């Protein structure tokens, strides 16, 4: 059986401070029957951290194929000329 990982945002956790909110979420997860879990972040609503992806690196595969093709053509022509 496959195992999956989920990211869940809860907006209805209302407590006096961060420690109590953490305990409330832990208790809710235990009550729901989840066996393996980890609380990654708890913060004030509206202060949800923004996940920023890294900019993609340019891919040079097409340019490499063009250079390799041109080198092969020049090599073949040089072999015929010799």
Secondary structure, DSSP 8 states (H G I E B T S, - for coil): ---------------SSHHHHHHHHHHHHHHHT--S--------TT--------------HHHHHHHHHHHHHHHHHHHHH-
